[in-house]
Amino acid sequence: MNSLHPSPDLPDAVERVAASVVGLAARRHGGSGVLWREGVVVASASVLWRLSQVSQVSQAPRVALVLPDGEQVEGELRGLDGGTDLAAITVTGGALPLPERV
């Protein structure tokens, strides 16, 4: 599967998914995530790890998300898995289309 020649379908796939990608505005580091299903963004846990460590246990840490059109919305960090380096963030508001799954 590793090839020095990218698939000719790659640019089309990137274009389809781009509208579902969000930026993460973490304190010192930025990152990105993708809308996984309605209201749930999946991102790299390593970008958000420190945020979860400094938050209050009784409240989900807030995460600033930047949508493709530049709108900033607030999400809540719901879970981190260091083994897979994945984080789940719930978000309400903003217009994000689900990426097409093929």
C-alpha positions in Angstrom: 0.0 0.0 0.0 3.0 2.3 0.5 3.7 4.0 -2.8 5.9 6.8 -4.0 3.1 7.7 -6.3 0.0 9.1 -4.6 -3.4 7.9 -5.8 -5.0 10.1 -8.5 -8.1 10.0 -6.4 -6.4 11.7 -3.4 -7.1 15.4 -4.4 -10.8 14.6 -4.8 -10.9 12.8 -1.4 -9.2 15.7 0.3 -11.7 18.2 -1.2 -14.7 16.1 0.0 -13.4 15.8 3.5 -12.1 19.4 3.9 -15.5 20.9 4.7 -15.7 18.5 7.8 -12.3 19.4 9.2 -12.0 21.8 12.2 -9.1 23.6 13.8 -8.4 23.1 17.5 -7.4 26.3 19.3 -5.5 24.8 22.3 -3.4 27.0 24.6 0.1 26.4 23.2 -0.5 23.9 20.4 -2.9 23.8 17.5 -4.3 20.8 15.8 -7.1 19.6 13.7 -10.0 17.2 13.9 -12.7 15.8 11.7 -16.4 15.5 12.2 -17.0 11.8 12.8 -20.7 11.8 13.3 -23.3 14.5 14.0 -22.1 16.5 17.0 -18.8 14.5 17.5 -15.4 15.6 16.4 -12.4 13.2 16.6 -8.9 14.6 17.0 -5.4 13.8 18.2 -5.4 13.3 22.0 -1.8 14.5 22.3 -2.9 18.0 21.4 -5.6 18.1 24.1 -3.9 16.0 26.8 -2.7 18.9 28.9 -6.1 20.5 28.7 -7.7 17.5 30.3 -5.1 17.4 33.1 -5.7 21.0 34.2 -9.5 20.8 34.1 -11.9 20.3 36.9 -13.0 16.7 37.4 -16.7 17.7 37.6 -16.8 19.6 34.3 -15.7 18.6 30.8 -12.9 20.8 29.5 -14.0 23.3 26.9 -12.2 23.3 23.5 -12.3 26.2 21.0 -13.0 24.8 17.5 -12.5 26.8 14.3 -14.8 25.8 11.5 -13.7 25.9 7.8 -15.5 29.2 7.3 -13.6 30.8 10.2 -16.5 30.7 12.7 -15.3 29.7 16.2 -17.5 27.4 18.3 -17.1 25.8 21.7 -16.8 22.0 22.2 -16.5 19.8 25.2 -13.7 17.3 25.5 -15.5 14.0 26.3 -12.7 11.4 26.3 -9.0 10.7 25.5 -7.4 7.5 24.6 -3.6 7.7 24.8 -3.1 4.2 23.2 -4.7 5.3 19.9 -4.0 9.0 20.3 -7.6 9.8 19.8 -9.9 12.4 21.5 -13.6 12.8 21.3 -15.1 16.3 21.4 -18.8 17.1 21.4 -19.9 20.2 19.6 -23.2 22.0 19.1 -23.7 24.8 16.7 -21.9 25.6 13.5 -22.7 24.0 10.1 -20.4 21.0 9.5 -21.3 18.4 6.9 -20.5 14.8 7.7 -17.7 13.5 5.4 -18.7 11.1 2.7 -17.7 7.6 3.6 -16.6 5.3 0.8 
